[in-house]
Amino acid sequence: MQHTSSFSGRNTLILPQRQPAAFSTGRRPPQQTIGVQKRTRSQAVETPPQIVETASDQEVMIRRRAPDGIPQQPCGAMRFEVPETEDNKPRNILEEIVWWKAQEMVRMKEKEPLARLSMQIKVAAPSRDFIGALRAANERIGKPGLIAEVKKASPSRGVIQPDFDPVRIAKAYEAGGAACLSVLTDAKYFQGSFDYLAQIRAAGVATPLLCKEFIVEAYQLFKARASGADAVLLIAAVLPNSDLAYLIKAANKCGLQVLVEVHTIAELERVLKLDMDSSQVMLGINNRDLQTFKVDIENNRRIMESSAGQQVKERGFLMAGESGIFTPEHVAFVQSTGCDAILVGESLVKEGNPEAAVKKLLSLA
Ligand SMILES: O=C(O)c1ccccc1NCC(=O)[C@H](O)[C@H](O)COP(=O)(O)O
């Protein structure tokens, strides 16, 4: 991958050269098969078993795009329509969200071209050290550094906080002792907004902000940074390593740190093959399976006890436990597995007094 300096000339931000994504279309390359190929009896004798790829070896389990194209695609004054087939329906919520992002971004780019965002980034206030703030809080309080999530709704829980005021909640989290905040920006599935990031920053909240978005393109990094984010989430279940490598470099060049999220040992093993700087990239274990919604915080222990989990510690990466953390006992459990940070949404945001909820969760009161 070619490296270039962050900014060249006056108005052009140069990003690293993109490598093609291994499975970015969701289709497998023709020479690859899942499991053992079907053979006739004679072939079984003559041909050795050909196990080219198993499910756990696959880079990503979700298909990044609908195989036949998105159902409706504007094209100038015309519109493509692809007939709905079984294959062209998303297989799970994560696929649905990721397919939606492609359509959403067409409109976003029309409204706010990349060049405009690039100009905004140049004059933006410097970003804050997201990972450093979590490490400092962990040292100061002896508990995992808390990333408190500002989210109104989610696909699995519906509306979590009907009386949703993002700035009020952000200020309360900060006053309660959160080291960092995570702000949902997806509008369709989480009722979030990039404007919330900007509003929270403009209101004088000093804790670093994570843009919680389903990022598949560099455009979203620019949008996050222009809105006031200090860090972005990249989801390993969505992005093959080629895309992760590109997006991590692009994010860092925009002044954003990165939280790379995994859900399985296989994903962590894969992600650890990337060349990552532990001062710019942290890792997270999402205990929610984003394809089925099942939450299991034991997942945290399983992953941290694996040899990949050991490698995380040896290489000095900050690791966050994410999802399903409701009580101080959960916090202690996740910390005992080796996580020095936690990401918590529902249990805090649903409380009428989020400041007290943070103190209670961290046993600071
Ligand atoms: O929460 C969902 O329903 C969901 C569905 C599809 C993709 C992502 C989803 N959630 C993101 C998260 O995992 C959580 O917002 C985050 O980890 C906090 O979890 P919690 O403390 O359980 O609210």
The ligand as an ORCA input file, in Angstrom:
! r2SCAN-3c Opt
* xyz 0 1
  O     -28.048     -2.964     19.027
  C     -28.491     -3.387     17.955
  O     -29.671     -3.742     17.801
  C     -27.603     -3.450     16.754
  C     -28.054     -4.024     15.582
  C     -27.244     -4.081     14.469
  C     -25.992     -3.559     14.506
  C     -25.524     -2.960     15.667
  C     -26.312     -2.920     16.783
  N     -25.898     -2.320     17.952
  C     -24.662     -1.652     18.134
  C     -24.105     -2.067     19.424
  O     -23.540     -3.130     19.457
  C     -24.418     -1.301     20.664
  O     -24.970     -0.069     20.359
  C     -23.274     -1.060     21.631
  O     -22.313     -2.057     21.678
  C     -23.857     -0.836     23.055
  O     -24.593     -1.963     23.446
  P     -25.608     -1.922     24.678
  O     -24.857     -1.453     25.883
  O     -26.078     -3.330     24.847
  O     -26.688     -0.964     24.299
*
